[in-house]
Amino acid sequence: MSIIDAIAEEKSKTIPFDNVKNVQMNCHLESKTVNVRCHSHDRNSSISSFIEKDKHNVIDCLDTWHAGKEVRKAITKVAKGAKKNHGVLWHRELADKVAGVKTHTYWAMKNCEGSTQRFIASLDNIVNHYQNNHQWYHPTSRCKTEPYYTLSRTMIRDDIAAGLLKKAIKSLCMYKKPEKYIHCLNTHYIESFRNTLLLYVDKRVHYGEKTYEIRTGLGVLDWNEHVDRPVSSEKVFRRAAQTRNRAPERVLKPKTYSFVRNLWDIYCNFLTGDIQPFNICDNIQENNVEDDSILQESEDSENEESDDDI
């Protein structure tokens, strides 16, 4: 099985265990002396099983964006509900805590410095913070540095509300498996690559094997050329559905598509006999020299602003 077949077979982001090995072999990572230290993904059980069983020197990490989705879902359950269940399954004092707790968890992942103990301590302090108890909080947080700091959200006074919030936090995957989140990695680049690939390979269209391979190759060339392209300006506007998004949106410079011109030049040279078929790959590599260094970790894809309570 080729890597193209494996990608085509991945309908629900679940790759069979045997196919993971085949994808790795077709990538030729070991022959290219690429040392994989951490692998970040969106809680794919097949990938985690493969890393734990066959790759003991690779750290299995779960990405921050999907972790944030889990936090929002868990806290929402205790923040609202039916009136008859108030004080049992949810509490009104937690109604405004969903966004704040989510931002707290992001902050905990970014500032734990690779320590599971510090990460768990930061998660445990969330309840203390909303009870206006800032004794064990980080010295750089606003509640420590500002002498007249006051909570911007409703203070938790009822022990039932505090208990519900503690239970919700301790039910999170990041609380049960903190070692998978302390490196604060995301899947920004793979999601970016998928979005680019969809421009060339539509999910709703069935392609032949050759056509699929050609379109995938064009998508790879497009992404390699335009990933991390510079920013021309920034624009600030507010969305009614995303009131917490205050970060300016980057306006990227237009795409150049120089790989199209390079492909056309190679094709014309091939027709005129200037290059031979076995030299085509060498010409492509010369015209598309890329930096092989590891891409630096990007900022969180949601552009979450720093919460007022931190």
ZADO-1210 file (C-alpha; in nm, 4 decimals, padded with zeros to 6 digits):
<atoms>
<atom x="00.0000" y="00.0000" z="00.0000" code="MET" pos="1"/>
<atom x="00.1320" y="00.3452" z="-00.0928" code="SER" pos="2"/>
<atom x="00.0906" y="00.6592" z="00.1145" code="ILE" pos="3"/>
<atom x="-00.1614" y="00.7835" z="-00.1450" code="ILE" pos="4"/>
<atom x="-00.3749" y="00.4743" z="-00.0854" code="ASP" pos="5"/>
<atom x="-00.3520" y="00.5237" z="00.2902" code="ALA" pos="6"/>
<atom x="-00.4667" y="00.8855" z="00.2615" code="ILE" pos="7"/>
<atom x="-00.7538" y="00.7879" z="00.0322" code="ALA" pos="8"/>
<atom x="-00.8622" y="00.5175" z="00.2763" code="GLU" pos="9"/>
<atom x="-00.8677" y="00.7572" z="00.5705" code="GLU" pos="10"/>
<atom x="-01.2348" y="00.8483" z="00.5642" code="LYS" pos="11"/>
<atom x="-01.2881" y="00.9226" z="00.9314" code="SER" pos="12"/>
<atom x="-00.9323" y="01.0057" z="01.0426" code="LYS" pos="13"/>
<atom x="-00.8828" y="00.6488" z="01.1651" code="THR" pos="14"/>
<atom x="-00.5982" y="00.4556" z="01.0033" code="ILE" pos="15"/>
<atom x="-00.5770" y="00.0796" z="01.0648" code="PRO" pos="16"/>
<atom x="-00.2738" y="-00.0215" z="01.2700" code="PHE" pos="17"/>
<atom x="-00.1001" y="-00.2036" z="00.9821" code="ASP" pos="18"/>
<atom x="-00.1438" y="00.0965" z="00.7514" code="ASN" pos="19"/>
<atom x="00.0359" y="00.3270" z="00.9949" code="VAL" pos="20"/>
<atom x="00.3530" y="00.1229" z="00.9504" code="LYS" pos="21"/>
<atom x="00.3159" y="00.1327" z="00.5719" code="ASN" pos="22"/>
<atom x="00.2722" y="00.5108" z="00.5709" code="VAL" pos="23"/>
<atom x="00.5855" y="00.5481" z="00.7815" code="GLN" pos="24"/>
<atom x="00.7895" y="00.3262" z="00.5482" code="MET" pos="25"/>
<atom x="00.6720" y="00.5168" z="00.2389" code="ASN" pos="26"/>
<atom x="00.7684" y="00.8486" z="00.3993" code="CYS" pos="27"/>
<atom x="01.1318" y="00.7232" z="00.4280" code="HIS" pos="28"/>
<atom x="01.1828" y="00.9261" z="00.7458" code="LEU" pos="29"/>
<atom x="01.4555" y="00.6997" z="00.8809" code="GLU" pos="30"/>
<atom x="01.6531" y="00.7013" z="00.5553" code="SER" pos="31"/>
<atom x="01.6371" y="01.0837" z="00.5553" code="LYS" pos="32"/>
<atom x="01.7723" y="01.0912" z="00.9137" code="THR" pos="33"/>
<atom x="01.4631" y="01.2749" z="01.0371" code="VAL" pos="34"/>
<atom x="01.4538" y="01.2324" z="01.4130" code="ASN" pos="35"/>
<atom x="01.0912" y="01.2453" z="01.5290" code="VAL" pos="36"/>
<atom x="01.0823" y="01.3414" z="01.8967" code="ARG" pos="37"/>
<atom x="00.7162" y="01.4388" z="01.9449" code="CYS" pos="38"/>
<atom x="00.4073" y="01.3494" z="01.7464" code="HIS" pos="39"/>
<atom x="00.0970" y="01.5634" z="01.7925" code="SER" pos="40"/>
<atom x="-00.2457" y="01.4487" z="01.6740" code="HIS" pos="41"/>
<atom x="-00.6164" y="01.4803" z="01.7541" code="ASP" pos="42"/>
<atom x="-00.6558" y="01.1810" z="01.9884" code="ARG" pos="43"/>
<atom x="-00.6296" y="00.9176" z="01.7161" code="ASN" pos="44"/>
<atom x="-00.6231" y="00.5883" z="01.9062" code="SER" pos="45"/>
<atom x="-00.4462" y="00.4033" z="01.6232" code="SER" pos="46"/>
<atom x="-00.1602" y="00.6529" z="01.6215" code="ILE" pos="47"/>
<atom x="-00.1281" y="00.6460" z="02.0004" code="SER" pos="48"/>
<atom x="-00.1210" y="00.2651" z="02.0024" code="SER" pos="49"/>
<atom x="00.1452" y="00.2566" z="01.7313" code="PHE" pos="50"/>
<atom x="00.3689" y="00.5057" z="01.9135" code="ILE" pos="51"/>
<atom x="00.3337" y="00.3333" z="02.2507" code="GLU" pos="52"/>
<atom x="00.4103" y="-00.0136" z="02.1123" code="LYS" pos="53"/>
<atom x="00.6688" y="00.0489" z="01.8396" code="ASP" pos="54"/>
<atom x="00.8157" y="00.3958" z="01.9036" code="LYS" pos="55"/>
<atom x="00.9256" y="00.4150" z="02.2644" code="HIS" pos="56"/>
<atom x="01.1575" y="00.7105" z="02.1958" code="ASN" pos="57"/>
<atom x="00.8757" y="00.9242" z="02.0482" code="VAL" pos="58"/>
<atom x="00.6544" y="01.1347" z="02.2760" code="ILE" pos="59"/>
<atom x="00.2835" y="01.0980" z="02.2034" code="ASP" pos="60"/>
<atom x="00.1153" y="01.4412" z="02.2300" code="CYS" pos="61"/>
<atom x="-00.2445" y="01.5516" z="02.1866" code="LEU" pos="62"/>
<atom x="-00.3128" y="01.8873" z="02.0243" code="ASP" pos="63"/>
<atom x="-00.4390" y="02.1916" z="02.2109" code="THR" pos="64"/>
<atom x="-00.7292" y="02.2853" z="01.9802" code="TRP" pos="65"/>
<atom x="-00.9208" y="01.9610" z="02.0300" code="HIS" pos="66"/>
<atom x="-00.8407" y="01.9807" z="02.4010" code="ALA" pos="67"/>
<atom x="-01.0136" y="02.3188" z="02.4100" code="GLY" pos="68"/>
<atom x="-01.3229" y="02.1714" z="02.2469" code="LYS" pos="69"/>
<atom x="-01.3422" y="01.9060" z="02.5180" code="GLU" pos="70"/>
<atom x="-01.3119" y="02.1708" z="02.7897" code="VAL" pos="71"/>
<atom x="-01.5936" y="02.3775" z="02.6432" code="ARG" pos="72"/>
<atom x="-01.8199" y="02.0730" z="02.6178" code="LYS" pos="73"/>
<atom x="-01.7483" y="01.9543" z="02.9737" code="ALA" pos="74"/>
<atom x="-01.7935" y="02.2950" z="03.1403" code="ILE" pos="75"/>
<atom x="-02.1106" y="02.3700" z="02.9420" code="THR" pos="76"/>
<atom x="-02.2755" y="02.0638" z="03.0986" code="LYS" pos="77"/>
<atom x="-02.2359" y="02.2102" z="03.4488" code="VAL" pos="78"/>
<atom x="-02.3016" y="02.5707" z="03.3404" code="ALA" pos="79"/>
<atom x="-02.6592" y="02.5314" z="03.2181" code="LYS" pos="80"/>
<atom x="-02.9434" y="02.2828" z="03.2177" code="GLY" pos="81"/>
<atom x="-03.3015" y="02.2159" z="03.3203" code="ALA" pos="82"/>
<atom x="-03.4369" y="02.4056" z="03.6191" code="LYS" pos="83"/>
<atom x="-03.5203" y="02.0841" z="03.8060" code="LYS" pos="84"/>
<atom x="-03.1519" y="01.9810" z="03.7892" code="ASN" pos="85"/>
<atom x="-03.0149" y="02.3063" z="03.9283" code="HIS" pos="86"/>
<atom x="-02.7768" y="02.2352" z="04.2123" code="GLY" pos="87"/>
<atom x="-02.7515" y="01.8712" z="04.1069" code="VAL" pos="88"/>
<atom x="-02.6134" y="01.8614" z="03.7521" code="LEU" pos="89"/>
<atom x="-02.5448" y="02.2304" z="03.6963" code="TRP" pos="90"/>
<atom x="-02.5285" y="02.5613" z="03.8816" code="HIS" pos="91"/>
<atom x="-02.6042" y="02.9182" z="03.7789" code="ARG" pos="92"/>
<atom x="-02.2793" y="03.0450" z="03.9323" code="GLU" pos="93"/>
<atom x="-02.0958" y="02.8560" z="03.6559" code="LEU" pos="94"/>
<atom x="-02.2959" y="03.0113" z="03.3707" code="ALA" pos="95"/>
<atom x="-02.0180" y="03.2553" z="03.2760" code="ASP" pos="96"/>
<atom x="-01.7233" y="03.0213" z="03.3366" code="LYS" pos="97"/>
<atom x="-01.7091" y="02.8258" z="03.0071" code="VAL" pos="98"/>
<atom x="-01.4869" y="03.0650" z="02.8118" code="ALA" pos="99"/>
<atom x="-01.2792" y="03.1549" z="03.1161" code="GLY" pos="100"/>
<atom x="-01.1993" y="02.7952" z="03.2117" code="VAL" pos="101"/>
<atom x="-01.1088" y="02.7177" z="02.8517" code="LYS" pos="102"/>
<atom x="-00.8593" y="03.0049" z="02.8463" code="THR" pos="103"/>
<atom x="-00.7198" y="02.8929" z="03.1821" code="HIS" pos="104"/>
<atom x="-00.6467" y="02.5463" z="03.0412" code="THR" pos="105"/>
<atom x="-00.4655" y="02.6987" z="02.7414" code="TYR" pos="106"/>
<atom x="-00.2594" y="02.9105" z="02.9787" code="TRP" pos="107"/>
<atom x="-00.1790" y="02.6064" z="03.1933" code="ALA" pos="108"/>
<atom x="-00.0526" y="02.4122" z="02.8907" code="MET" pos="109"/>
<atom x="00.1672" y="02.7001" z="02.7734" code="LYS" pos="110"/>
<atom x="00.3200" y="02.7810" z="03.1108" code="ASN" pos="111"/>
<atom x="00.3689" y="02.4420" z="03.2773" code="CYS" pos="112"/>
<atom x="00.7257" y="02.4206" z="03.1362" code="GLU" pos="113"/>
<atom x="00.6915" y="02.0491" z="03.0663" code="GLY" pos="114"/>
<atom x="00.6003" y="01.9599" z="03.4251" code="SER" pos="115"/>
<atom x="00.2951" y="01.7422" z="03.4869" code="THR" pos="116"/>
<atom x="00.2837" y="01.8482" z="03.8526" code="GLN" pos="117"/>
<atom x="00.2766" y="02.2175" z="03.7614" code="ARG" pos="118"/>
<atom x="00.0153" y="02.1530" z="03.4935" code="PHE" pos="119"/>
<atom x="-00.2165" y="01.9669" z="03.7326" code="ILE" pos="120"/>
<atom x="-00.1640" y="02.2350" z="03.9978" code="ALA" pos="121"/>
<atom x="-00.2689" y="02.5040" z="03.7484" code="SER" pos="122"/>
<atom x="-00.5853" y="02.3106" z="03.6640" code="LEU" pos="123"/>
<atom x="-00.6680" y="02.2638" z="04.0324" code="ASP" pos="124"/>
<atom x="-00.6235" y="02.6370" z="04.0936" code="ASN" pos="125"/>
<atom x="-00.9019" y="02.7247" z="03.8491" code="ILE" pos="126"/>
<atom x="-01.1677" y="02.6624" z="04.1138" code="VAL" pos="127"/>
<atom x="-00.9641" y="02.8515" z="04.3750" code="ASN" pos="128"/>
<atom x="-00.9348" y="03.1463" z="04.1385" code="HIS" pos="129"/>
<atom x="-01.3109" y="03.1799" z="04.0894" code="TYR" pos="130"/>
<atom x="-01.3540" y="03.1519" z="04.4664" code="GLN" pos="131"/>
<atom x="-01.1309" y="03.4611" z="04.4858" code="ASN" pos="132"/>
<atom x="-00.8503" y="03.2622" z="04.6454" code="ASN" pos="133"/>
<atom x="-00.5286" y="03.3533" z="04.4602" code="HIS" pos="134"/>
<atom x="-00.2756" y="03.2283" z="04.7128" code="GLN" pos="135"/>
<atom x="-00.1209" y="02.9572" z="04.4936" code="TRP" pos="136"/>
<atom x="-00.1474" y="03.1312" z="04.1574" code="TYR" pos="137"/>
<atom x="00.1408" y="03.2128" z="03.9239" code="HIS" pos="138"/>
<atom x="00.3355" y="03.5258" z="04.0301" code="PRO" pos="139"/>
<atom x="00.3004" y="03.6825" z="03.6828" code="THR" pos="140"/>
<atom x="-00.0801" y="03.6549" z="03.6703" code="SER" pos="141"/>
<atom x="-00.2939" y="03.9654" z="03.7029" code="ARG" pos="142"/>
<atom x="-00.4468" y="03.8528" z="04.0294" code="CYS" pos="143"/>
<atom x="-00.0944" y="03.8605" z="04.1766" code="LYS" pos="144"/>
<atom x="00.0532" y="04.1688" z="04.0103" code="THR" pos="145"/>
<atom x="-00.2439" y="04.4087" z="04.0370" code="GLU" pos="146"/>
<atom x="-00.3043" y="04.5271" z="04.3951" code="PRO" pos="147"/>
<atom x="-00.6732" y="04.6098" z="04.3386" code="TYR" pos="148"/>
<atom x="-00.7611" y="04.3157" z="04.1177" code="TYR" pos="149"/>
<atom x="-01.1250" y="04.2049" z="04.1133" code="THR" pos="150"/>
<atom x="-01.2880" y="03.9124" z="03.9364" code="LEU" pos="151"/>
<atom x="-01.4590" y="03.9977" z="03.6089" code="SER" pos="152"/>
<atom x="-01.6857" y="03.6943" z="03.6463" code="ARG" pos="153"/>
<atom x="-01.9278" y="03.5841" z="03.9134" code="THR" pos="154"/>
<atom x="-01.7522" y="03.4628" z="04.2265" code="MET" pos="155"/>
<atom x="-01.8266" y="03.1032" z="04.3248" code="ILE" pos="156"/>
<atom x="-01.9774" y="03.1092" z="04.6746" code="ARG" pos="157"/>
<atom x="-02.1769" y="02.7864" z="04.6789" code="ASP" pos="158"/>
<atom x="-01.9829" y="02.4695" z="04.7620" code="ASP" pos="159"/>
<atom x="-02.2084" y="02.2744" z="04.5264" code="ILE" pos="160"/>
<atom x="-02.1001" y="02.4914" z="04.2328" code="ALA" pos="161"/>
<atom x="-01.7349" y="02.4513" z="04.3299" code="ALA" pos="162"/>
<atom x="-01.7783" y="02.0746" z="04.3522" code="GLY" pos="163"/>
<atom x="-01.9425" y="02.0547" z="04.0101" code="LEU" pos="164"/>
<atom x="-01.6624" y="02.2577" z="03.8525" code="LEU" pos="165"/>
<atom x="-01.3940" y="02.0435" z="04.0185" code="LYS" pos="166"/>
<atom x="-01.5632" y="01.7266" z="03.8976" code="LYS" pos="167"/>
<atom x="-01.5874" y="01.8612" z="03.5408" code="ALA" pos="168"/>
<atom x="-01.2193" y="01.9600" z="03.5355" code="ILE" pos="169"/>
<atom x="-01.1047" y="01.6251" z="03.6736" code="LYS" pos="170"/>
<atom x="-01.3075" y="01.4430" z="03.4071" code="SER" pos="171"/>
<atom x="-01.1030" y="01.6036" z="03.1275" code="LEU" pos="172"/>
<atom x="-00.8563" y="01.3946" z="02.9296" code="CYS" pos="173"/>
<atom x="-00.5840" y="01.6524" z="02.9988" code="MET" pos="174"/>
<atom x="-00.6321" y="01.5999" z="03.3734" code="TYR" pos="175"/>
<atom x="-00.6213" y="01.2203" z="03.3466" code="LYS" pos="176"/>
<atom x="-00.3294" y="01.2136" z="03.1003" code="LYS" pos="177"/>
<atom x="-00.1354" y="01.5368" z="03.1604" code="PRO" pos="178"/>
<atom x="00.1837" y="01.4000" z="03.0029" code="GLU" pos="179"/>
<atom x="00.0172" y="01.4237" z="02.6601" code="LYS" pos="180"/>
<atom x="-00.0504" y="01.7987" z="02.6900" code="TYR" pos="181"/>
<atom x="00.2476" y="01.9467" z="02.8748" code="ILE" pos="182"/>
<atom x="00.4360" y="02.0158" z="02.5478" code="HIS" pos="183"/>
<atom x="00.1502" y="02.2380" z="02.4223" code="CYS" pos="184"/>
<atom x="00.1671" y="02.1249" z="02.0584" code="LEU" pos="185"/>
<atom x="-00.0974" y="02.1704" z="01.7930" code="ASN" pos="186"/>
<atom x="-00.1788" y="02.0374" z="01.4466" code="THR" pos="187"/>
<atom x="-00.1753" y="02.3749" z="01.2732" code="HIS" pos="188"/>
<atom x="00.0451" y="02.2713" z="00.9822" code="TYR" pos="189"/>
<atom x="-00.1289" y="01.9423" z="00.9062" code="ILE" pos="190"/>
<atom x="-00.4680" y="02.1175" z="00.9110" code="GLU" pos="191"/>
<atom x="-00.3260" y="02.3858" z="00.6832" code="SER" pos="192"/>
<atom x="-00.1983" y="02.1173" z="00.4469" code="PHE" pos="193"/>
<atom x="-00.5383" y="01.9452" z="00.4422" code="ARG" pos="194"/>
<atom x="-00.7128" y="02.2713" z="00.3553" code="ASN" pos="195"/>
<atom x="-00.4724" y="02.3270" z="00.0656" code="THR" pos="196"/>
<atom x="-00.5113" y="01.9680" z="-00.0525" code="LEU" pos="197"/>
<atom x="-00.8904" y="02.0034" z="-00.0657" code="LEU" pos="198"/>
<atom x="-00.8482" y="02.2742" z="-00.3309" code="LEU" pos="199"/>
<atom x="-00.7067" y="02.0089" z="-00.5638" code="TYR" pos="200"/>
<atom x="-00.8763" y="01.6908" z="-00.4385" code="VAL" pos="201"/>
<atom x="-01.2441" y="01.7398" z="-00.3628" code="ASP" pos="202"/>
<atom x="-01.3901" y="01.4971" z="-00.1108" code="LYS" pos="203"/>
<atom x="-01.7097" y="01.4628" z="-00.3120" code="ARG" pos="204"/>
<atom x="-01.5422" y="01.3692" z="-00.6404" code="VAL" pos="205"/>
<atom x="-01.4062" y="01.0239" z="-00.7190" code="HIS" pos="206"/>
<atom x="-01.0707" y="01.0390" z="-00.8995" code="TYR" pos="207"/>
<atom x="-00.8741" y="00.7680" z="-01.0706" code="GLY" pos="208"/>
<atom x="-00.5472" y="00.6598" z="-00.9145" code="GLU" pos="209"/>
<atom x="-00.3266" y="00.8568" z="-01.1556" code="LYS" pos="210"/>
<atom x="-00.5439" y="01.1684" z="-01.1438" code="THR" pos="211"/>
<atom x="-00.5550" y="01.1544" z="-00.7648" code="TYR" pos="212"/>
<atom x="-00.1777" y="01.1212" z="-00.7468" code="GLU" pos="213"/>
<atom x="-00.1222" y="01.4168" z="-00.9831" code="ILE" pos="214"/>
<atom x="-00.3669" y="01.6415" z="-00.7976" code="ARG" pos="215"/>
<atom x="-00.2147" y="01.5467" z="-00.4634" code="THR" pos="216"/>
<atom x="00.1310" y="01.6305" z="-00.5974" code="GLY" pos="217"/>
<atom x="00.0097" y="01.9735" z="-00.7087" code="LEU" pos="218"/>
<atom x="-00.1365" y="02.0312" z="-00.3641" code="GLY" pos="219"/>
<atom x="00.1968" y="01.9415" z="-00.2040" code="VAL" pos="220"/>
<atom x="00.3835" y="02.1845" z="-00.4318" code="LEU" pos="221"/>
<atom x="00.1310" y="02.4584" z="-00.3576" code="ASP" pos="222"/>
<atom x="00.1564" y="02.4132" z="00.0198" code="TRP" pos="223"/>
<atom x="00.5367" y="02.3866" z="00.0243" code="ASN" pos="224"/>
<atom x="00.5680" y="02.7153" z="-00.1628" code="GLU" pos="225"/>
<atom x="00.3121" y="02.9194" z="00.0291" code="HIS" pos="226"/>
<atom x="00.3286" y="02.7888" z="00.3864" code="VAL" pos="227"/>
<atom x="00.4388" y="03.0589" z="00.6316" code="ASP" pos="228"/>
<atom x="00.4305" y="03.3259" z="00.3616" code="ARG" pos="229"/>
<atom x="00.4784" y="03.6794" z="00.4934" code="PRO" pos="230"/>
<atom x="00.2028" y="03.9062" z="00.6218" code="VAL" pos="231"/>
<atom x="00.1216" y="04.2249" z="00.4310" code="SER" pos="232"/>
<atom x="-00.1080" y="04.3880" z="00.6874" code="SER" pos="233"/>
<atom x="-00.3560" y="04.3260" z="00.9675" code="GLU" pos="234"/>
<atom x="-00.7256" y="04.3998" z="00.9943" code="LYS" pos="235"/>
<atom x="-00.9393" y="04.4224" z="01.3047" code="VAL" pos="236"/>
<atom x="-01.3112" y="04.3582" z="01.3055" code="PHE" pos="237"/>
<atom x="-01.5659" y="04.1973" z="01.5331" code="ARG" pos="238"/>
<atom x="-01.7802" y="03.8947" z="01.4572" code="ARG" pos="239"/>
<atom x="-02.1184" y="03.8686" z="01.6245" code="ALA" pos="240"/>
<atom x="-02.0740" y="03.4934" z="01.6699" code="ALA" pos="241"/>
<atom x="-01.7166" y="03.5224" z="01.8048" code="GLN" pos="242"/>
<atom x="-01.7263" y="03.7967" z="02.0649" code="THR" pos="243"/>
<atom x="-01.4105" y="03.6732" z="02.2435" code="ARG" pos="244"/>
<atom x="-01.1905" y="03.6906" z="01.9341" code="ASN" pos="245"/>
<atom x="-01.0090" y="04.0218" z="01.9769" code="ARG" pos="246"/>
<atom x="-00.6837" y="03.9420" z="01.7997" code="ALA" pos="247"/>
<atom x="-00.6254" y="04.1152" z="01.4637" code="PRO" pos="248"/>
<atom x="-00.6577" y="03.8975" z="01.1564" code="GLU" pos="249"/>
<atom x="-00.3479" y="03.8694" z="00.9401" code="ARG" pos="250"/>
<atom x="-00.3677" y="03.9535" z="00.5703" code="VAL" pos="251"/>
<atom x="-00.1179" y="03.7335" z="00.3866" code="LEU" pos="252"/>
<atom x="00.0629" y="03.8350" z="00.0720" code="LYS" pos="253"/>
<atom x="-00.0868" y="03.6925" z="-00.2504" code="PRO" pos="254"/>
<atom x="00.0246" y="03.3493" z="-00.3634" code="LYS" pos="255"/>
<atom x="00.2915" y="03.3474" z="-00.6338" code="THR" pos="256"/>
<atom x="00.2357" y="02.9983" z="-00.7832" code="TYR" pos="257"/>
<atom x="00.5916" y="02.9892" z="-00.9142" code="SER" pos="258"/>
<atom x="00.5778" y="02.6081" z="-00.9102" code="PHE" pos="259"/>
<atom x="00.3383" y="02.6255" z="-01.2069" code="VAL" pos="260"/>
<atom x="00.5957" y="02.8152" z="-01.4116" code="ARG" pos="261"/>
<atom x="00.8676" y="02.5701" z="-01.3080" code="ASN" pos="262"/>
<atom x="00.6541" y="02.2739" z="-01.4125" code="LEU" pos="263"/>
<atom x="00.5798" y="02.4371" z="-01.7465" code="TRP" pos="264"/>
<atom x="00.9497" y="02.5063" z="-01.8094" code="ASP" pos="265"/>
<atom x="01.0388" y="02.1462" z="-01.7268" code="ILE" pos="266"/>
<atom x="00.7674" y="02.0175" z="-01.9595" code="TYR" pos="267"/>
<atom x="00.8825" y="02.2393" z="-02.2476" code="CYS" pos="268"/>
<atom x="01.2456" y="02.1356" z="-02.1951" code="ASN" pos="269"/>
<atom x="01.1371" y="01.7731" z="-02.1995" code="PHE" pos="270"/>
<atom x="00.9530" y="01.8203" z="-02.5315" code="LEU" pos="271"/>
<atom x="01.2548" y="01.9881" z="-02.6893" code="THR" pos="272"/>
<atom x="01.4861" y="01.7145" z="-02.5639" code="GLY" pos="273"/>
<atom x="01.6902" y="01.9424" z="-02.3373" code="ASP" pos="274"/>
<atom x="01.6305" y="01.7100" z="-02.0415" code="ILE" pos="275"/>
<atom x="01.5707" y="01.3368" z="-02.0191" code="GLN" pos="276"/>
<atom x="01.2860" y="01.1706" z="-01.8244" code="PRO" pos="277"/>
<atom x="01.5203" y="01.0427" z="-01.5523" code="PHE" pos="278"/>
<atom x="01.6466" y="01.4006" z="-01.4907" code="ASN" pos="279"/>
<atom x="01.3031" y="01.5534" z="-01.4346" code="ILE" pos="280"/>
<atom x="01.3025" y="01.4892" z="-01.0592" code="CYS" pos="281"/>
<atom x="01.6467" y="01.6490" z="-01.0266" code="ASP" pos="282"/>
<atom x="01.5224" y="01.9622" z="-01.2037" code="ASN" pos="283"/>
<atom x="01.2176" y="01.9832" z="-00.9785" code="ILE" pos="284"/>
<atom x="01.4349" y="01.9612" z="-00.6685" code="GLN" pos="285"/>
<atom x="01.6690" y="02.2323" z="-00.7970" code="GLU" pos="286"/>
<atom x="01.3788" y="02.4674" z="-00.8695" code="ASN" pos="287"/>
<atom x="01.2033" y="02.4011" z="-00.5404" code="ASN" pos="288"/>
<atom x="01.4717" y="02.4143" z="-00.2742" code="VAL" pos="289"/>
<atom x="01.2990" y="02.4150" z="00.0634" code="GLU" pos="290"/>
<atom x="01.4292" y="02.4616" z="00.4127" code="ASP" pos="291"/>
<atom x="01.4385" y="02.1225" z="00.5845" code="ASP" pos="292"/>
<atom x="01.4508" y="02.2683" z="00.9330" code="SER" pos="293"/>
<atom x="01.1671" y="02.1856" z="01.1687" code="ILE" pos="294"/>
<atom x="00.8861" y="02.4395" z="01.1464" code="LEU" pos="295"/>
<atom x="00.8463" y="02.6405" z="01.4611" code="GLN" pos="296"/>
<atom x="00.5325" y="02.5881" z="01.6601" code="GLU" pos="297"/>
<atom x="00.2590" y="02.8295" z="01.5542" code="SER" pos="298"/>
<atom x="00.0372" y="03.0274" z="01.7817" code="GLU" pos="299"/>
<atom x="-00.2936" y="02.8764" z="01.8774" code="ASP" pos="300"/>
<atom x="-00.5243" y="02.8582" z="01.5733" code="SER" pos="301"/>
<atom x="-00.8180" y="03.0060" z="01.7605" code="GLU" pos="302"/>
<atom x="-00.6336" y="03.3338" z="01.8361" code="ASN" pos="303"/>
<atom x="-00.7714" y="03.3217" z="02.1880" code="GLU" pos="304"/>
<atom x="-00.7011" y="03.6418" z="02.3798" code="GLU" pos="305"/>
<atom x="-00.5580" y="03.6417" z="02.7295" code="SER" pos="306"/>
<atom x="-00.8465" y="03.6087" z="02.9709" code="ASP" pos="307"/>
<atom x="-00.9059" y="03.8980" z="03.2084" code="ASP" pos="308"/>
<atom x="-00.9005" y="03.6593" z="03.5026" code="ASP" pos="309"/>
<atom x="-00.5447" y="03.5308" z="03.4466" code="ILE" pos="310"/>
</atoms>
